[in-house]
């Protein structure tokens, strides 16, 4: 029996809320580039480190983003920005 081994990608980032200049075009382009590279990996699951209390907030922001109500902003919460961009395809 051939069993395909799982492919796992682990990505770590710095805590972006602790740094200035993240609204710059350069940094935003880096995030778009990262999302593009993640998409090529074609993950089936994404785990995001966050305090449990933020989960509902992030899910609601994603729904608002998909409906056109919420725009992505550099507000210090990478937990909501990166997965939203990835789900959206960049």
Protein Blocks (a to p, Z undefined) as FASTA:
>chain_A
ZZddddddddddddfklpghklpmklmmmmmmmmmmmmmnopabdcddddfklmmmmmmm
mmmmmnomaccddehpaklmmmmmmmnoZZ
